[in-house]
Amino acid sequence: MLRLAGGTHFIVLRSDGVDRRIFSYKRFDDAISGLEGRSRLSPIFPIDNAPPPAFSSDSKSHLIFIGSIYPGDILLQTGPNIYLSLGSLNLVLFCTTEEQVDEALAFAEKSNAAWEMWSISAGKILDVQFHTPTPPQKAPPEITKQFSRTHTVFLPTIRELEALLISTYASSYAAGTPQDESLSAFSSTLRSSMDDPSLTALEQLQLLTLSNVSLSRHVWQTYSGTSPIIEHPCHFSTHSLLGVGTASRGLENIVRFSEQVYTASRLVDRIQHLRHVAPHSKPLYSISSMDSYWQRDFLHDVTPPLEDVVELPAKHLPQISYFSGRDGFRSTNVSITAPSETIAACSSSSWTLQTVTHELSHTQVRAILGLLLYPPHQVIDTTHILSVMEKPSLAKTLFEQVQVFLVHALWNLNSKATSEFLTPKDLDATILQNAEEANETITHIFDFMYHYNSDEERYVRSLWTTWATIPHIEDRIPSYVARTLCAIHTNNLRRQNSYVVTIDSLIAMLTSIKEEFKNSPYVEAALEHLAGSREWLLIALKSRSLLIRFARHILFSPRISAEILRAGSGIEEFKPEVFAEPKMRNPLLFLNNCPLDKAPNAIRSVWIWHYLAYGVQLK
Amino acid sequence: MPSQFELLCAIRFDRLTGLRPYGHFDHDATCMTGPKHVHSDALLGGNSQDLCPVEHSHAMPFEEAFEDPWTGEISYRPRSGSNG
């Protein structure tokens, strides 16, 4: 079993335009003190207390980079110094004998991995050799085909994307990690979506721009540090030599796993299929949470096996993942981002990757809300919805009843009246006014139920410790408190005095978090808000009660949730900083079970990234 | 991995919450940005009136493309008026 032990070392490449020299340091401050214009720097992480590589020795040595390797698979008998890097060439070996070199290259070949070898004497790089296991391929037509030239102002954006798709394809081959499937799917689905007549010009431009931003960042983050390393610098200063390809792949694996799970669950298809299901005798919003109707798994029990009635969707858009210092955790229709701080600090409560599930939830929730509130080729027919609200027997399908449930919940968000005369125009305005709040509230609830297994303490801790890293969100404290209350209230829907129970339990949890994280500014503010605005929060929670019930009863499927949680194995056998078999199948479960540090821990974070990047066996 | 159907649903939902174009003129305490199109359009010899770097960009009037029948190259139609 390999163990990360021995801290962090730093290697710095310096060039005077003719010669290149490599240096190693034990301390970061020493490594950056002599940085020059052409210098490049990266951390390396020793296995079993390997000392910093002795590059300055007069005798010839070799620095060998191999990737991509799951550290648990490393089997070397000749005793080179072993390190891990966060780059795509994630295994770094310092060899001082020919036997070590021969064994290292044989291991790379046996692993079908890319490798690069620097021959060094007295710190000077004498020679560079590299090998990539995948020869270059011509990109397929799904990637090279021209996009439709529909609008003049799109041209620079389209050209950028066309070039980017081809260069991404080529880069993936050059790195030895071809991305045919996901890149072809992305390109093909994007093109056909762009050609959909229901999209406006601005929506087309937005898709193009988002794709460019996401792909360009994904490419330099994934393929910087690939061979030849000297020609592929990384834009992160602290990783400019070897890049962050391992972290980039780890993040991508989280997204791909989630996509597999939700593609199989077909939540949106199930809701769409309710168009063919007869309505209930009563409006769904009027059925109490105590009623046995909600005891069952709504989406599973009211829809037949979808394979029997609906074809699997032909086209999917794999979302592009990347790190962003500015965007932090964020999702768009084509991308998922995580803060760049997670690269070195994802083991900590403040920068935990668990927060990615909130962004993954947004992808599901936006599609569901779009389906219900903005059906294809038309705005929701609020005249009909209103007539069903007034006369429930007019509902023709269960789908319409689900729509009415949601619209009623939106109206409840800011109406103090128990009944109110509404026109279709009023209802349109209500939907527009409350769509964003509904999106955020339902996303919180969805994330809590599906990804935290409705574990209140873990959820509240995760939310409020990660929010502590976002500057100037004091004005959002009331809505963040309200959304947190909505999520945990799903556990109390069948309790007496449920609103008070929910508020009191949040106060208790935040009080405990405040003790543990004494410097967390927003937890203190949230507790003050909970104490000083209790009546306001009771009203806020009650006004959201229909939305909470909608999310809990309609969108939550215990069976799908169980499948998400079941999809892993052997998770209890993982020991932090140690790489061993078995590999995992469920990165979300792995993140759930990872112990979190109070302060950032680079070594623990490197361990997490390596498991996520190379220890995941996706289907 | 949203299906194309789910993607289009999500895009329609964005109409309700407001479109948020990405990468336009923006500034904060430490930096100012402009869209990449300004730069690349200029490099490609386009007429960048639609993308002139003003602080407050406005909705862009999209015109149909003009395609050179000989080369297949897309170019801009001349526009009347100014963007100033």
Interface residues (C-beta under 8 A of the other chain):
Chain A: R149 T150 H151 T152 V153 L155 P156 T157 R159 E160 A185 T189 S192 S193 D196 S198 L199 A201 L202 E203 L205 Q206 L207 T209 L210 N212 V213 R256 E259 Q260 Y262 T263 V268 Q272 P313 A314 K315 H316 L317 P318 Q319 T332 N333 T363 R366 A367 I368 L369 G370 L371 L373 Y374 P376 I431 L432 A435 E436 N439
Chain B: M1 P2 S3 Q4 F5 E6 L7 L8 C9 A10 I11 R12 F13 D14 R15 L16 T17 G18 L19 P21 Y22 G23 P35 K36 H37 S40 D41 L44 G46 D50 L51 A59 M60 F62 E63 E64 A65 F66 E67 I74 S75 Y76 R77
